[in-house]
């Protein structure tokens, strides 16, 4: 499949009917280079190289529903990364855009220290959709900020220090959240981080049980580990941790930043198990894919109330819970409730998962495992180096999916939840075609990968960046030559 | 404007139900139990149409006044063209804003990492310094206030800091303005010296230019990174584009606050040198922000920067700041227990002597249509930070309300 073919001959995509300007603008090679150079100079050159190596250097335009168009190639792709779960309600959801435009017509961000009817309304709606018991609300400016707020609340209310997190956990990049990240990759350059954080293997009751005691401030968990590579916790695991936290007076914090807002087939992932945390951190899709927002819901436990009596301003947010943000989030919630979006996520998730399982059983030398719940699905490959190759193969087949830097052997499929059956089938077809392309390439790579040294090289991020960039420049050269030949004709 | 259709009483009920009840009490005690309804330029209106001059500006976010038209129309246009985007991706919007921010910033600061909120920007600044220097220690000064997140909290002077267990280790706090302590504390172990050149929440205590120059010299000597947080003093508020211009010192890292989004979109930035970006280039995607530098936010901020460049509000801030300061000095002068007026440009604080008096002043001012707040660090101070586009008539109105509020105490 030729990725560089002209936009006009593209498959049915969202671009033509999206009607931004009536016709599609495609960036020339030079223009794209200029953008990349500007980005490299003022933001990050390493990032540009890294993304190019992984075939993730697309420029998003025409962002509508489940798709966007790469401005450089004219390819329309289904977004299966969705900013790690930000576009649950679909990209440029008309209801959400209308709410944003309406808000822009009359308000601004507002002031946290004054009263806002929209803040009050969003708090009420969040409590209505949340698991029973989570009755109170703080706002935050995003996921990391919400996690920082959650951990501060737990430490402040219990007067204890120890926070138990899990190996490979991902909670964000601000001070507390970073200290709770269970992957060295994000921590090692910035140490020493906060003392008092302990890490235990995820979804292993025997590992965590001895750690929870009377000096535990909190246990913090993602009900499904996202960045780690999509690992769902079992219901029994969560239920037993709930019991242990109750027995020892420790707070149970769920980080539902990625799993919340219908992603897993329930409004919140913890509903699968029926376990209600004491504190729940939310962000991502609450902003409707357009406006930053975040929230922390909590149970009005005596210890928390006592702490807040003196420290109600312990984590005020100027930039979360803004008037515009709340009006956008209210529209997101209304859309989800009216369309019962979690049901669609469950249905589509089952469809996608069944097909990927089938693909796995057909290709045991490529796919190791398929995991997930609802439309939060991960495919684990046999080798790490397959991640960038699969990204490229999927892109050529009209699906944008990113492997995680945290777990390059896992490809995440987290499309917008508004995906239709046809969209899901298009993802399945792309995955099939991508695996087919891999099969053609593997006879070259696999024999080499049997040599441990070569495998280590292939799996090394740095080697990949250099190697794949070199391959990319060959491709570019070929592209230039083809273009020249065409012009000559 | 579209009314919420709810009375203040009902909103107050909701607030009591969903937020800490002590928060509601605090609002009442400082005259802030006001429903923020319409907003326009230097003013806000409550649901009954009562007008207030906004001298809180949500912590110096509304430097261009409430609802600047140019930013709104740019944002409205952008809504139909883009969204927040996939955060790890290269984007035209991000690249364009980064170039604009670099050109807007002091020479030498040309690399940018975007964030949503101040704390996040400060946390990143600390991480950048540690990552680049491979050193652990962060030196800051007393009286600081950097935000709510982990590193920011660890560096801030606040009474509740001890409530959250052990924070970021290897943080050293030295007395503000003390040359000898700085020379002693900043060593080959020091990754960064982090300071607000003008400590807004600490009664607008400003660093002497020579102190900032000395910090620059010390950092250069030992190879430490100098970080300025100009979240509140930057973008024209102090009477210059950035307060650092009074000293001529350019730090290695500058935190630009949420005034970057002109109060229409939450966006902040950390700008830094090319040299420091070597570390980030070697470790791409090591520090991420889902909402930081969202494509829509970039479009809003580009429009805001264009407006800043067009209106040069720092000039008005300098002129009106002088007028405000002179007026406030007259009010404070001769009052028993009340101290001096401190600050720069349209960022001024009066010292009311006690915390109770400061709160009473805020309450009395609100009654007279003036919204002000006490400092978060120095709670006996009251801070004045209006729109930078304020007129002399509006400054007179602030002073009149302030005088009456002070007179009643």
Boltz contact constraints between the chains, C-beta under 6 A:
constraints:
  - contact:
      token1: [A, 35]
      token2: [B, 92]
      max_distance: 6.0
  - contact:
      token1: [A, 35]
      token2: [B, 95]
      max_distance: 6.0
  - contact:
      token1: [A, 38]
      token2: [B, 95]
      max_distance: 6.0
  - contact:
      token1: [A, 38]
      token2: [B, 99]
      max_distance: 6.0
  - contact:
      token1: [A, 39]
      token2: [B, 90]
      max_distance: 6.0
  - contact:
      token1: [A, 39]
      token2: [B, 95]
      max_distance: 6.0
  - contact:
      token1: [A, 42]
      token2: [B, 98]
      max_distance: 6.0
  - contact:
      token1: [A, 42]
      token2: [B, 99]
      max_distance: 6.0
  - contact:
      token1: [A, 42]
      token2: [B, 102]
      max_distance: 6.0
  - contact:
      token1: [A, 42]
      token2: [B, 111]
      max_distance: 6.0
  - contact:
      token1: [A, 42]
      token2: [B, 112]
      max_distance: 6.0
  - contact:
      token1: [A, 43]
      token2: [B, 98]
      max_distance: 6.0
  - contact:
      token1: [A, 44]
      token2: [B, 280]
      max_distance: 6.0
  - contact:
      token1: [A, 44]
      token2: [B, 284]
      max_distance: 6.0
  - contact:
      token1: [A, 45]
      token2: [B, 281]
      max_distance: 6.0
  - contact:
      token1: [A, 46]
      token2: [B, 281]
      max_distance: 6.0
  - contact:
      token1: [A, 46]
      token2: [B, 284]
      max_distance: 6.0
  - contact:
      token1: [A, 47]
      token2: [B, 284]
      max_distance: 6.0
  - contact:
      token1: [A, 50]
      token2: [B, 284]
      max_distance: 6.0
  - contact:
      token1: [A, 57]
      token2: [B, 90]
      max_distance: 6.0
  - contact:
      token1: [A, 60]
      token2: [B, 85]
      max_distance: 6.0
  - contact:
      token1: [A, 63]
      token2: [B, 83]
      max_distance: 6.0
  - contact:
      token1: [A, 81]
      token2: [B, 86]
      max_distance: 6.0
  - contact:
      token1: [A, 83]
      token2: [B, 86]
      max_distance: 6.0
  - contact:
      token1: [A, 83]
      token2: [B, 87]
      max_distance: 6.0
  - contact:
      token1: [A, 83]
      token2: [B, 290]
      max_distance: 6.0
  - contact:
      token1: [A, 91]
      token2: [B, 83]
      max_distance: 6.0
  - contact:
      token1: [A, 92]
      token2: [B, 83]
      max_distance: 6.0
  - contact:
      token1: [A, 97]
      token2: [B, 79]
      max_distance: 6.0
  - contact:
      token1: [A, 100]
      token2: [B, 79]
      max_distance: 6.0
  - contact:
      token1: [A, 104]
      token2: [B, 72]
      max_distance: 6.0
  - contact:
      token1: [A, 104]
      token2: [B, 75]
      max_distance: 6.0
  - contact:
      token1: [A, 104]
      token2: [B, 76]
      max_distance: 6.0
  - contact:
      token1: [A, 106]
      token2: [B, 1]
      max_distance: 6.0
  - contact:
      token1: [A, 106]
      token2: [B, 2]
      max_distance: 6.0
  - contact:
      token1: [A, 108]
      token2: [B, 39]
      max_distance: 6.0
  - contact:
      token1: [A, 108]
      token2: [B, 66]
      max_distance: 6.0
  - contact:
      token1: [A, 108]
      token2: [B, 67]
      max_distance: 6.0
  - contact:
      token1: [A, 108]
      token2: [B, 263]
      max_distance: 6.0
  - contact:
      token1: [A, 108]
      token2: [B, 264]
      max_distance: 6.0
  - contact:
      token1: [A, 109]
      token2: [B, 263]
      max_distance: 6.0
  - contact:
      token1: [A, 110]
      token2: [B, 36]
      max_distance: 6.0
  - contact:
      token1: [A, 111]
      token2: [B, 36]
      max_distance: 6.0
  - contact:
      token1: [A, 111]
      token2: [B, 58]
      max_distance: 6.0
  - contact:
      token1: [A, 113]
      token2: [B, 32]
      max_distance: 6.0
  - contact:
      token1: [A, 114]
      token2: [B, 32]
      max_distance: 6.0
  - contact:
      token1: [A, 114]
      token2: [B, 34]
      max_distance: 6.0
  - contact:
      token1: [A, 114]
      token2: [B, 36]
      max_distance: 6.0
  - contact:
      token1: [A, 115]
      token2: [B, 11]
      max_distance: 6.0
  - contact:
      token1: [A, 115]
      token2: [B, 35]
      max_distance: 6.0
  - contact:
      token1: [A, 116]
      token2: [B, 36]
      max_distance: 6.0
  - contact:
      token1: [A, 117]
      token2: [B, 4]
      max_distance: 6.0
  - contact:
      token1: [A, 117]
      token2: [B, 6]
      max_distance: 6.0
  - contact:
      token1: [A, 117]
      token2: [B, 11]
      max_distance: 6.0
  - contact:
      token1: [A, 120]
      token2: [B, 11]
      max_distance: 6.0
  - contact:
      token1: [A, 120]
      token2: [B, 14]
      max_distance: 6.0
  - contact:
      token1: [A, 120]
      token2: [B, 15]
      max_distance: 6.0
  - contact:
      token1: [A, 123]
      token2: [B, 18]
      max_distance: 6.0
  - contact:
      token1: [A, 136]
      token2: [B, 18]
      max_distance: 6.0
  - contact:
      token1: [A, 137]
      token2: [B, 18]
      max_distance: 6.0
  - contact:
      token1: [A, 141]
      token2: [B, 116]
      max_distance: 6.0
  - contact:
      token1: [A, 141]
      token2: [B, 117]
      max_distance: 6.0
  - contact:
      token1: [A, 142]
      token2: [B, 116]
      max_distance: 6.0
  - contact:
      token1: [A, 142]
      token2: [B, 290]
      max_distance: 6.0
  - contact:
      token1: [A, 142]
      token2: [B, 291]
      max_distance: 6.0
  - contact:
      token1: [A, 148]
      token2: [B, 149]
      max_distance: 6.0
  - contact:
      token1: [A, 148]
      token2: [B, 150]
      max_distance: 6.0
  - contact:
      token1: [A, 152]
      token2: [B, 164]
      max_distance: 6.0
  - contact:
      token1: [A, 155]
      token2: [B, 164]
      max_distance: 6.0
  - contact:
      token1: [A, 155]
      token2: [B, 165]
      max_distance: 6.0
  - contact:
      token1: [A, 156]
      token2: [B, 163]
      max_distance: 6.0
  - contact:
      token1: [A, 156]
      token2: [B, 164]
      max_distance: 6.0
  - contact:
      token1: [A, 161]
      token2: [B, 165]
      max_distance: 6.0
  - contact:
      token1: [A, 173]
      token2: [B, 287]
      max_distance: 6.0
  - contact:
      token1: [A, 173]
      token2: [B, 288]
      max_distance: 6.0
  - contact:
      token1: [A, 174]
      token2: [B, 120]
      max_distance: 6.0
  - contact:
      token1: [A, 174]
      token2: [B, 123]
      max_distance: 6.0
  - contact:
      token1: [A, 174]
      token2: [B, 149]
      max_distance: 6.0
  - contact:
      token1: [A, 174]
      token2: [B, 150]
      max_distance: 6.0
  - contact:
      token1: [A, 175]
      token2: [B, 123]
      max_distance: 6.0
  - contact:
      token1: [A, 175]
      token2: [B, 149]
      max_distance: 6.0
  - contact:
      token1: [A, 175]
      token2: [B, 150]
      max_distance: 6.0
  - contact:
      token1: [A, 175]
      token2: [B, 151]
      max_distance: 6.0
  - contact:
      token1: [A, 175]
      token2: [B, 168]
      max_distance: 6.0
  - contact:
      token1: [A, 176]
      token2: [B, 150]
      max_distance: 6.0
  - contact:
      token1: [A, 189]
      token2: [B, 131]
      max_distance: 6.0
  - contact:
      token1: [A, 190]
      token2: [B, 127]
      max_distance: 6.0
  - contact:
      token1: [A, 190]
      token2: [B, 130]
      max_distance: 6.0
  - contact:
      token1: [A, 192]
      token2: [B, 136]
      max_distance: 6.0
  - contact:
      token1: [A, 192]
      token2: [B, 169]
      max_distance: 6.0
  - contact:
      token1: [A, 192]
      token2: [B, 170]
      max_distance: 6.0
  - contact:
      token1: [A, 194]
      token2: [B, 167]
      max_distance: 6.0
  - contact:
      token1: [A, 195]
      token2: [B, 166]
      max_distance: 6.0
  - contact:
      token1: [A, 196]
      token2: [B, 165]
      max_distance: 6.0
  - contact:
      token1: [A, 196]
      token2: [B, 166]
      max_distance: 6.0
  - contact:
      token1: [A, 289]
      token2: [B, 83]
      max_distance: 6.0
  - contact:
      token1: [A, 289]
      token2: [B, 84]
      max_distance: 6.0
  - contact:
      token1: [A, 290]
      token2: [B, 83]
      max_distance: 6.0
  - contact:
      token1: [A, 290]
      token2: [B, 84]
      max_distance: 6.0
  - contact:
      token1: [A, 290]
      token2: [B, 296]
      max_distance: 6.0
  - contact:
      token1: [A, 292]
      token2: [B, 116]
      max_distance: 6.0
  - contact:
      token1: [A, 292]
      token2: [B, 266]
      max_distance: 6.0
  - contact:
      token1: [A, 292]
      token2: [B, 291]
      max_distance: 6.0
  - contact:
      token1: [A, 308]
      token2: [B, 20]
      max_distance: 6.0
  - contact:
      token1: [A, 309]
      token2: [B, 22]
      max_distance: 6.0
  - contact:
      token1: [A, 311]
      token2: [B, 160]
      max_distance: 6.0
  - contact:
      token1: [A, 312]
      token2: [B, 20]
      max_distance: 6.0
  - contact:
      token1: [A, 312]
      token2: [B, 22]
      max_distance: 6.0
  - contact:
      token1: [A, 312]
      token2: [B, 23]
      max_distance: 6.0
  - contact:
      token1: [A, 315]
      token2: [B, 148]
      max_distance: 6.0
  - contact:
      token1: [A, 318]
      token2: [B, 58]
      max_distance: 6.0
  - contact:
      token1: [A, 318]
      token2: [B, 59]
      max_distance: 6.0
  - contact:
      token1: [A, 319]
      token2: [B, 116]
      max_distance: 6.0
  - contact:
      token1: [A, 319]
      token2: [B, 117]
      max_distance: 6.0
  - contact:
      token1: [A, 319]
      token2: [B, 266]
      max_distance: 6.0
  - contact:
      token1: [A, 405]
      token2: [B, 285]
      max_distance: 6.0
